[in-house]
Amino acid sequence: MNINTATKVVSIKKKNGIAQVTVEDSKGGNPRVLEAEMVIVSIGRKPYVTGLGAKDIGIRFNQYGQIKINS
């Protein structure tokens, strides 16, 4: 198992049962392709809620733009 930090996932494609994950440094840089049988988690996504009308139906957000939930 490999864990990549400070890395952003650009795309994931499946070819012949193998995941081909294109990644690059989180601050930009040369993309590279990693191959794996399985991709478990890709985190660090930015919320995309602008223009969805979520606030109009009462959904609240925290200071990071994420949907506010209780404990």
N, C-alpha and C positions, 0 to 999 in steps of 0.2 A: 504494500500500500504506500502511495506517495501522497504527501500533504503539501500543497502549494499555498503560501501566504503572499500577501501583497501582489496578487495576481488577479486579473479580471478575465472572465470567460467571454470571448468574442462570439463563438458559435460552437454548436455541438451537432455533429452529423453521425448517422449510423451507416456503416458500410460493411457488408458481409458479417453482421453480428458484432462488429467492433465499433466502439464509440471513438470518434475522432474529434478531439476537443481542441479548438484553436484558442490559445491564451496569449496574453501579453502582460507586461508589468502594469500594475495599477496606475502608474503615472505615465503610461504610454511606453512605447518601445517596439522592438521587432516582434511580430507575432510568431508563435511556434505551435506546432501541432503535437499533442500528446495522444497516444492511443491507449485505450483501456477496455476491459471487458465490461466494466460498469462504472458509472459516475454516480457517486453517492449523494453529494451535496454541492451546490454552487450557491454561495451566500454573498452578501454585500450588494444586493440590488437596491437601486434607488426607487422610492415609491413613485408611481406614475398615476396621479389622481386628478391632475388639473383638467378641468373641463368635463368631468364625469358627472357633475351634479350631486356629488356625495354630500356636500354641506347642505344642499337644499332639502335633503331628506333626513337631516339630523345626525349624520355621522360626524363625530368629532375627531380631531387630529392632535397629536402631540407636537412638540417643538421641532421634531425631525421630519414632519410630514407623514408620519405613520398613523394608521388608525389607532385611536386611543382605546385601550381595553382596561378592564379592571384586573385586580390581582388574581 
